[in-house]
Amino acid sequence: MFDFRYHAVSLVAVLVALVVGLLLGVAIGDAGLVSSAEKSVRKSLRGDIEKANDRAAATQRQLDAERRYSAAAYPLLVAGRLDGLKIGLVFLGAPSESVAADVRAALVGTGGRLIGIVAVREPPDLQALSDAAGSSRYSAIAQDPALLEPFGRRIGIQLVQGGALLQSEADALFATRSGTLGPFDAVVVYRNPPDLKGDARQQTNDLENGLMRGITDNPVAAVGVQQTTTDPSQVSWYRDRDLSSVDNIDQRAGHAALVFALSGATGSFGVGPQAESLLPGPESVTPTAVGG
């Protein structure tokens, strides 16, 4: 004969069994649902990835075609535009071989020649400049740094016209140089100023300002350049000193803009926020005689 406790235990056992069965059923059902949903998500993601890869491949093919087109069109665009021009490259501060290579690449097929590269010593060595000045008034630069700006202007003029002061000051003024010291029919400038303070900064600024005044006092093209990675940008500095500028000399479009600017176009060209346009206007298609 069963007592009440037996019935209670039996009833609890049945209820526990029902609950466990119910939970197991739900868990199994959920697992199926999760597995199905996961498979659906994976399939969708796989499809999205395949579509993205297809779009990327199509974009890459388009970019490759554009590059081939620009490479083929460039020689036709610039052929002979700088015929006979002797071009100088002036580094204000540390020189850059990659910038020099970009300038050389831009000149290929133009008829223009990069005949000289100089890097201005910054900050200037005032005593060395004084010692190299001979009997000229610039022999007092060490005692009177106010002479730096007019000295720089005279040097800038002589980079274009030639002159004895430039020749005598070359070793003191330039940290490095290759090729000739001019005279140049057109000048490309790349500014890479060192981090200076106090008198050293002021003296460097005076010398740079004088050089740019001297170069732009001549009826020749003067173009400031930088690469797309240059930071901070020097475009406003070039503009303030009456130089045209190209802010993407490391790109094919920048090569073309440099050639146009050296042949007479004026403005700020490139892809940066300070650029007025990628390239000069259609009027620049007709070559303009510059220098002589």
VOKOLGU-981363 format. One record per residue: x, y, z of N, C-alpha, C, O in turn. Coordinates in steps of 0.2 Angstrom, whole numbers. Example, Ala and Ser with C-alpha at 12.3 -4.5 7.8 and 13.67 -1.06 7.14 Angstrom:
! residues 2
REC  n.c1  n.c2  n.c3 ca.c1 ca.c2 ca.c3  c.c1  c.c2  c.c3  o.c1  o.c2  o.c3
REC    66   -28    39    62   -22    39    66   -16    39    71   -17    42
REC    64   -11    35    68    -5    36    64     0    39    67     6    40
This chain:
! residues 292
REC  n.c1  n.c2  n.c3 ca.c1 ca.c2 ca.c3  c.c1  c.c2  c.c3  o.c1  o.c2  o.c3
REC     4    -6     0     0     0     0     4     6     0     9     7     4
REC     3    11    -5     7    17    -5     5    22    -1    -1    24     0
REC     9    26     2     7    31     7     8    38     3    10    38    -3
REC     6    43     6     6    50     3    13    52     1    13    55    -5
REC    18    51     5    25    53     3    27    50    -4    30    53    -8
REC    25    43    -5    27    40   -11    23    44   -17    26    45   -22
REC    17    45   -16    13    49   -21    17    56   -23    17    58   -29
REC    19    59   -17    22    66   -18    28    65   -22    30    69   -27
REC    32    60   -20    39    59   -24    38    58   -31    41    60   -35
REC    33    53   -32    31    51   -39    29    57   -43    31    58   -49
REC    25    61   -40    22    67   -44    28    72   -45    28    75   -51
REC    32    73   -40    38    78   -42    43    75   -47    45    78   -51
REC    44    68   -47    48    65   -52    45    66   -59    49    68   -64
REC    38    65   -60    35    66   -66    36    73   -68    37    75   -74
REC    35    78   -64    35    85   -65    42    87   -68    43    91   -72
REC    47    84   -64    54    86   -66    56    83   -73    59    86   -77
REC    53    77   -74    54    74   -81    51    78   -86    54    79   -91
REC    45    81   -85    42    85   -90    46    91   -91    46    93   -97
REC    48    94   -86    52   101   -86    58   100   -90    60   103   -95
REC    62    94   -88    68    93   -92    67    91   -99    71    93  -104
REC    61    87  -100    60    86  -107    58    92  -111    60    93  -117
REC    54    97  -108    53   103  -111    59   107  -113    60   110  -118
REC    63   108  -108    69   112  -109    74   109  -114    77   112  -118
REC    75   102  -114    79    99  -119    76   100  -126    79   101  -131
REC    69   100  -127    66   101  -133    67   108  -136    68   109  -141
REC    66   113  -131    67   120  -133    75   121  -135    76   124  -140
REC    79   118  -131    86   119  -133    88   116  -140    91   119  -144
REC    85   110  -141    86   107  -147    83   111  -153    86   111  -158
REC    77   113  -152    74   118  -157    78   124  -158    79   126  -164
REC    80   127  -153    84   133  -153    91   132  -157    93   136  -161
REC    94   126  -155   100   124  -159    99   124  -166   103   126  -170
REC    93   121  -168    92   120  -175    91   127  -178    93   128  -184
REC    87   131  -175    86   138  -177    93   142  -178    94   145  -183
REC    97   142  -173   103   145  -173   108   143  -179   111   146  -182
REC   108   136  -179   112   133  -185   109   136  -191   113   137  -196
REC   103   136  -192   100   138  -199   101   145  -200   103   147  -205
REC   100   149  -195   102   157  -195   109   158  -197   111   162  -201
REC   113   154  -193   121   155  -195   123   153  -202   127   157  -205
REC   120   148  -204   121   146  -211   119   151  -216   122   153  -221
REC   113   154  -214   110   160  -219   115   166  -219   116   169  -224
REC   117   168  -213   121   174  -212   128   172  -216   130   177  -219
REC   131   166  -215   137   165  -218   136   165  -226   141   168  -229
REC   131   162  -228   130   162  -235   129   170  -238   132   171  -243
REC   125   174  -234   124   181  -236   131   184  -236   133   188  -241
REC   135   183  -231   142   187  -230   146   184  -236   150   188  -239
REC   146   178  -237   150   175  -243   148   179  -249   153   180  -253
REC   142   180  -250   140   183  -257   142   190  -257   144   193  -262
REC   142   194  -251   144   201  -251   151   201  -252   153   206  -256
REC   155   197  -249   162   197  -250   164   196  -258   168   199  -260
REC   161   191  -261   162   189  -268   160   195  -272   164   197  -277
REC   155   199  -271   153   205  -274   158   210  -273   160   214  -278
REC   160   211  -267   165   216  -266   172   215  -269   175   219  -272
REC   174   209  -269   180   207  -273   179   208  -280   184   210  -284
REC   173   207  -283   172   208  -290   172   215  -292   175   217  -297
REC   169   219  -287   170   227  -288   177   229  -288   179   234  -292
REC   180   227  -283   187   229  -282   192   227  -288   196   231  -290
REC   191   221  -291   194   219  -296   193   223  -302   197   225  -306
REC   186   225  -303   184   229  -309   187   236  -308   189   239  -313
REC   187   239  -302   190   245  -301   198   245  -302   200   250  -305
REC   201   240  -300   208   239  -301   210   239  -309   214   242  -311
REC   205   236  -313   206   235  -320   205   242  -323   209   244  -327
REC   201   246  -320   199   253  -323   205   257  -321   207   261  -325
REC   208   257  -315   214   261  -313   220   259  -317   223   264  -319
REC   221   253  -319   226   251  -323   226   253  -330   231   256  -333
REC   220   253  -332   218   256  -339   220   264  -339   223   266  -344
REC   218   267  -334   219   274  -333   226   276  -333   229   281  -336
REC   230   272  -329   237   273  -329   241   272  -335   245   275  -337
REC   238   266  -339   241   265  -346   240   271  -350   244   273  -354
REC   234   274  -350   232   279  -354   236   285  -353   239   288  -357
REC   237   287  -346   241   293  -344   248   292  -346   251   297  -348
REC   251   286  -345   258   285  -347   259   286  -355   264   288  -357
REC   254   283  -359   254   284  -366   253   291  -368   256   293  -373
REC   248   295  -365   247   301  -367   252   307  -365   252   312  -368
REC   255   305  -359   260   311  -356   265   313  -361   266   319  -362
REC   268   308  -365   274   311  -369   271   315  -375   274   320  -377
REC   265   313  -377   261   317  -383   260   324  -380   260   329  -384
REC   258   325  -374   255   331  -371   261   336  -369   260   342  -370
REC   267   333  -368   272   338  -366   278   338  -371   283   342  -370
REC   278   334  -376   283   334  -381   285   341  -383   281   345  -386
REC   292   342  -382   295   348  -385   293   355  -381   295   360  -383
REC   289   354  -376   286   361  -373   291   365  -370   291   371  -369
REC   297   362  -367   302   365  -364   309   365  -368   314   365  -365
REC   308   365  -375   314   364  -379   319   369  -378   318   375  -378
REC   325   366  -376   331   370  -375   331   374  -368   336   377  -367
REC   326   373  -364   327   376  -357   332   373  -353   332   367  -352
REC   336   377  -349   340   375  -344   337   376  -337   336   382  -335
REC   336   371  -334   332   371  -328   336   370  -321   340   365  -321
REC   335   374  -316   338   373  -310   333   371  -304   328   373  -305
REC   336   366  -300   332   364  -294   335   367  -288   341   365  -286
REC   331   371  -284   334   374  -278   330   371  -272   324   371  -271
REC   334   367  -267   331   365  -261   333   370  -256   338   372  -255
REC   327   372  -252   328   376  -247   328   372  -240   322   370  -238
REC   333   370  -238   334   365  -232   336   358  -235   340   358  -240
REC   335   353  -232   337   346  -234   335   344  -241   329   345  -242
REC   339   342  -245   337   340  -251   333   333  -251   334   329  -246
REC   330   332  -256   326   325  -257   327   322  -264   326   325  -269
REC   330   316  -263   332   313  -270   325   311  -273   325   311  -279
REC   320   309  -269   314   307  -273   310   313  -276   308   312  -282
REC   311   319  -273   308   325  -277   313   326  -283   310   328  -289
REC   319   326  -283   323   327  -288   322   322  -294   322   323  -300
REC   320   315  -292   318   310  -297   312   312  -300   311   311  -306
REC   307   315  -296   300   317  -299   301   322  -304   298   322  -309
REC   306   327  -303   307   333  -307   310   330  -314   308   332  -319
REC   315   326  -313   318   323  -319   313   319  -323   313   320  -329
REC   308   315  -320   303   311  -323   299   316  -327   297   315  -333
REC   297   322  -324   292   326  -327   295   329  -334   292   331  -338
REC   302   330  -334   305   333  -339   307   329  -345   309   331  -351
REC   306   322  -344   307   317  -350   303   319  -356   297   319  -355
REC   306   320  -361   302   321  -368   300   328  -369   298   330  -374
REC   302   333  -364   300   340  -365   305   344  -369   303   349  -371
REC   311   342  -369   316   346  -372   320   350  -367   325   353  -369
REC   317   350  -361   321   354  -356   325   350  -352   325   343  -352
REC   331   353  -349   336   349  -346   337   352  -338   337   358  -337
REC   337   347  -334   339   349  -327   347   349  -326   350   344  -326
REC   349   355  -326   357   356  -327   360   357  -320   366   356  -320
REC   356   359  -315   359   360  -309   355   359  -303   349   361  -303
REC   357   357  -297   354   356  -291   358   358  -286   364   357  -285
REC   355   363  -282   358   365  -276   354   365  -270   347   365  -270
REC   357   364  -264   353   364  -257   356   369  -253   362   369  -251
REC   352   374  -251   354   380  -247   355   377  -240   351   374  -237
REC   361   379  -237   362   378  -230   358   381  -226   358   388  -226
REC   354   378  -221   350   381  -217   351   378  -210   351   372  -209
REC   352   383  -205   353   390  -205   359   392  -209   364   388  -209
REC   360   398  -211   366   400  -215   372   401  -210   371   402  -204
REC   378   399  -213   384   400  -209   386   407  -210   390   408  -216
REC   385   412  -206   386   419  -207   394   420  -208   396   424  -212
REC   398   417  -204   405   418  -205   408   416  -211   412   419  -214
REC   406   410  -213   408   407  -220   406   412  -225   409   413  -230
REC   399   414  -225   397   419  -230   401   425  -231   403   428  -236
REC   403   428  -225   407   434  -224   414   432  -227   416   437  -231
REC   417   427  -226   424   425  -228   424   424  -235   429   426  -239
REC   418   422  -238   418   420  -246   416   427  -250   417   427  -256
REC   414   432  -246   412   438  -250   417   442  -253   416   447  -256
REC   423   441  -251   429   445  -253   428   452  -251   427   454  -245
REC   429   457  -256   429   464  -254   422   467  -255   421   473  -254
REC   417   463  -256   410   466  -257   407   468  -250   410   466  -245
REC   402   471  -251   399   473  -244   396   467  -240   395   468  -234
REC   395   462  -243   393   456  -240   398   453  -235   396   448  -232
REC   404   455  -235   409   453  -231   407   455  -224   410   452  -219
REC   402   459  -223   400   461  -216   394   457  -213   391   459  -208
REC   392   452  -217   386   448  -215   387   446  -208   382   446  -204
REC   392   443  -206   393   440  -199   392   445  -194   389   444  -188
REC   394   452  -195   392   457  -190   386   460  -191   383   463  -186
REC   383   460  -197   377   463  -199   372   458  -203   372   459  -209
REC   368   454  -199   364   449  -202   358   452  -206   355   449  -210
REC   357   459  -205   352   462  -209   354   462  -217   350   463  -221
REC   360   461  -218   362   460  -225   360   454  -229   361   453  -235
REC   358   449  -225   356   442  -227   351   443  -233   351   439  -238
REC   345   447  -232   340   447  -237   343   450  -243   341   447  -249
REC   346   456  -243   349   458  -250   354   454  -253   354   453  -259
REC   358   450  -249   362   445  -251   359   440  -255   361   438  -260
REC   353   437  -252   350   432  -255   347   434  -261   346   430  -266
REC   344   440  -262   341   443  -268   347   443  -273   345   441  -279
REC   353   445  -272   358   445  -277   360   438  -279   361   437  -285
REC   360   434  -274   361   427  -276   355   424  -281   357   421  -286
REC   349   426  -279   344   423  -283   344   426  -290   343   423  -295
REC   346   432  -291   347   435  -298   352   432  -301   351   430  -307
REC   358   430  -298   363   427  -302   362   420  -303   365   417  -308
REC   357   417  -300   356   410  -302   353   410  -309   353   405  -313
REC   349   415  -311   346   416  -317   351   419  -322   351   417  -328
REC   355   424  -320   359   428  -325   366   426  -324   370   428  -329
REC   368   423  -319   375   421  -318   379   427  -314   376   433  -314
REC   385   426  -312   388   431  -308   394   429  -304   394   423  -302
REC   398   433  -302   404   431  -298   403   430  -291   406   425  -288
REC   398   433  -288   396   432  -281   394   425  -280   396   422  -275
REC   389   423  -284   387   416  -284   392   411  -284   392   406  -280
REC   397   412  -288   403   407  -289   407   407  -283   409   402  -280
REC   408   413  -280   413   413  -274   409   411  -268   413   408  -263
REC   403   411  -267   399   410  -261   397   402  -261   394   400  -256
REC   397   399  -267   394   392  -268   396   387  -262   391   384  -259
REC   402   387  -260   404   382  -255   401   384  -248   399   379  -244
REC   401   390  -247   398   393  -240   390   393  -240   387   391  -235
REC   387   394  -246   380   395  -246   376   388  -247   371   387  -244
REC   379   383  -250   375   377  -252   378   371  -248   384   370  -248
REC   374   367  -245   376   361  -241   378   356  -246   383   352  -245
REC   374   355  -252   376   351  -257   374   354  -264   370   359  -264
REC   378   352  -269   376   354  -276   379   349  -281   384   346  -280
REC   375   349  -287   378   345  -292   376   349  -299   371   353  -299
REC   380   347  -304   379   351  -310   381   358  -310   386   359  -306
REC   378   362  -314   381   369  -314   377   373  -309   372   371  -306
REC   379   379  -308   376   385  -304   372   389  -308   370   395  -306
REC   370   387  -314   367   392  -319   371   395  -324   377   392  -325
REC   369   399  -328   362   403  -327   356   398  -329   357   394  -334
REC   351   399  -326   345   395  -327   340   398  -331   339   404  -330
REC   336   395  -335   330   398  -339   324   397  -335   319   401  -336
REC   324   393  -330   318   392  -326   320   388  -320   325   385  -320
REC   317   390  -314   319   387  -308   313   383  -304   307   386  -304
REC   315   377  -302   310   373  -297   313   374  -290   319   373  -289
REC   308   375  -286   310   376  -279   306   371  -274   300   370  -275
REC   310   368  -270   307   363  -265   309   366  -258   315   366  -257
REC   304   367  -254   306   370  -247   304   365  -242   299   362  -241
REC   310   363  -238   309   358  -233   313   361  -226   318   359  -225
REC   309   366  -223   313   370  -218   314   366  -212   310   362  -210
REC   320   367  -209   322   364  -202   318   367  -197   316   373  -198
REC   318   364  -191   314   366  -185   319   371  -182   323   369  -178
REC   319   377  -183   324   382  -180   320   387  -175   314   388  -176
REC   324   390  -171   321   395  -167   326   401  -166   331   401  -168
REC   323   407  -164   327   413  -163   331   416  -169   328   416  -174
REC   337   417  -168   341   421  -173   342   416  -179   341   418  -185
REC   343   410  -178   344   405  -183   338   405  -188   338   404  -194
REC   332   405  -185   326   405  -189   325   411  -193   323   411  -199
REC   326   417  -189   325   423  -193   330   424  -199   328   427  -204
REC   336   422  -198   341   422  -203   340   418  -209   341   420  -214
REC   337   412  -207   335   407  -213   329   411  -217   329   410  -223
REC   325   413  -213   319   416  -217   321   422  -221   319   423  -227
REC   326   426  -218   328   432  -222   332   430  -229   331   433  -234
REC   336   425  -228   340   422  -234   335   419  -239   335   420  -245
REC   330   415  -237   325   412  -241   321   418  -245   320   417  -251
REC   319   423  -241   315   428  -244   319   432  -249   316   433  -255
REC   325   433  -248   329   436  -253   330   432  -259   330   435  -264
REC   332   426  -258   333   421  -264   326   421  -268   327   422  -274
REC   320   421  -265   314   421  -269   313   427  -273   311   427  -279
REC   315   433  -270   314   439  -273   319   440  -279   317   442  -284
REC   325   438  -278   330   438  -283   328   434  -289   328   436  -295
REC   325   428  -288   323   423  -293   317   426  -297   317   426  -303
REC   312   428  -293   306   431  -297   307   438  -299   302   440  -303
REC   312   441  -298   313   448  -301   315   447  -308   315   452  -312
REC   317   441  -310   319   439  -317   313   437  -321   308   434  -318
REC   313   438  -328   307   436  -332   307   428  -334   307   427  -339
REC   308   424  -328   308   417  -330   303   413  -325   300   416  -320
REC   301   407  -327   296   404  -323   300   401  -316   305   399  -317
REC   296   402  -311   298   399  -304   293   396  -301   287   398  -300
REC   294   389  -300   288   385  -298   290   381  -291   295   378  -291
REC   286   382  -286   287   378  -280   284   371  -280   278   371  -283
REC   287   366  -278   284   360  -279   284   356  -272   288   358  -267
REC   279   351  -271   279   347  -265   276   340  -267   273   340  -273
REC   277   335  -263   273   329  -264   267   329  -261   265   333  -256
REC   263   324  -262   256   323  -259   257   322  -252   252   323  -248
REC   262   319  -250   263   318  -243   267   323  -239   268   323  -233
REC   268   329  -242   272   334  -238   267   337  -233   262   339  -234
REC   270   338  -227   266   341  -221   271   344  -217   276   341  -214
REC   270   351  -216   265   355  -218   266   357  -225   271   357  -228
REC   260   358  -228   260   361  -235   264   367  -236   263   372  -231
REC   268   368  -241   271   374  -243   268   379  -248   271   384  -250
REC   262   377  -250   259   380  -256   258   388  -254   259   392  -258
REC   255   389  -248   254   396  -246   260   400  -246   261   406  -248
REC   266   397  -244   272   400  -244   275   402  -251   277   408  -252
REC   274   397  -255   276   399  -262   271   404  -265   274   409  -268
REC   265   404  -264   260   409  -267   262   416  -264   262   421  -268
REC   264   416  -258   265   423  -255   272   426  -258   273   432  -257
REC   276   422  -261   282   424  -264   282   424  -272   287   424  -275
REC   276   424  -274   274   425  -281   277   419  -286   279   420  -291
REC   277   413  -283   279   407  -286   272   403  -288   268   403  -284
REC   272   400  -294   267   395  -295   269   389  -291   274   389  -289
REC   264   385  -291   265   379  -287   262   372  -289   257   373  -293
REC   265   367  -288   262   360  -289   263   356  -283   268   355  -280
REC   257   354  -280   257   350  -274   257   343  -274   257   339  -269
REC   257   340  -281   257   333  -282   263   331  -287   261   327  -292
REC   269   333  -286   274   332  -290   276   324  -291   279   322  -295
REC   273   320  -286   274   313  -286   269   309  -290   269   303  -290
REC   265   313  -294   260   310  -298   260   312  -305   264   317  -306
REC   258   308  -310   258   310  -317   255   317  -318   258   321  -322
REC   249   318  -315   246   325  -316   251   330  -314   251   336  -317
REC   254   329  -308   259   334  -306   265   335  -310   267   341  -311
REC   267   330  -314   272   331  -319   270   335  -324   273   340  -326
REC   264   334  -327   261   338  -332   260   346  -330   262   350  -333
REC   258   347  -324   257   353  -321   263   357  -321   264   363  -322
REC   269   353  -318   275   357  -318   278   359  -325   280   364  -326
REC   277   355  -330   279   356  -337   275   363  -339   278   367  -342
REC   269   363  -338   265   368  -340   267   375  -336   267   380  -340
REC   268   374  -330   270   380  -326   277   382  -328   278   388  -329
REC   282   378  -330   288   380  -332   288   383  -339   292   387  -341
REC   283   381  -343   282   384  -350   277   391  -350   276   393  -355
REC   276   393  -343   272   399  -343   266   400  -339   264   405  -338
REC   262   394  -338   256   394  -334   257   397  -327   263   395  -324
REC   253   400  -324   253   402  -317   247   400  -313   242   400  -316
REC   249   399  -307   243   397  -302   246   392  -298   252   390  -297
REC   241   389  -293   243   384  -289   239   377  -291   233   377  -291
REC   243   372  -293   240   366  -296   241   360  -292   246   360  -288
REC   236   355  -292   237   349  -289   231   347  -286   225   348  -289
REC   231   343  -281   225   339  -278   224   341  -271   219   339  -268
REC   228   346  -268   227   348  -261   222   353  -260   219   356  -265
REC   220   355  -254   215   360  -252   216   367  -255   212   371  -256
REC   223   368  -256   225   375  -258   226   375  -265   227   381  -268
REC   225   370  -269   226   370  -276   220   374  -279   214   373  -277
REC   221   377  -285   216   381  -288   213   376  -294   207   376  -295
REC   217   372  -296   215   367  -301   220   361  -302   226   362  -300
REC   218   356  -305   222   350  -306   228   352  -311   234   351  -310
REC   226   355  -316   230   357  -322   228   364  -324   223   367  -323
REC   233   368  -327   231   374  -330   226   374  -335   224   368  -338
REC   223   379  -337   217   379  -342   220   378  -349   226   377  -350
REC   215   377  -354   216   375  -361   221   380  -364   225   378  -369
REC   222   386  -362   226   391  -365   234   388  -364   238   391  -368
REC   235   384  -360   242   382  -359   244   376  -364   249   374  -364
REC   239   374  -368   241   369  -373   246   372  -378   250   368  -380
REC   245   378  -379   250   381  -384   256   383  -380   256   387  -376
REC   262   380  -382   268   382  -379   270   389  -379   268   393  -384
REC   272   391  -373   275   398  -372   282   399  -371   285   395  -367
REC   285   403  -375   293   404  -374   294   407  -367   291   412  -366
REC   299   404  -364   301   406  -357   308   406  -357   312   402  -359
REC   311   412  -354   318   412  -354   322   413  -360   319   415  -365
REC   328   411  -360   332   411  -367   339   408  -366   343   408  -370
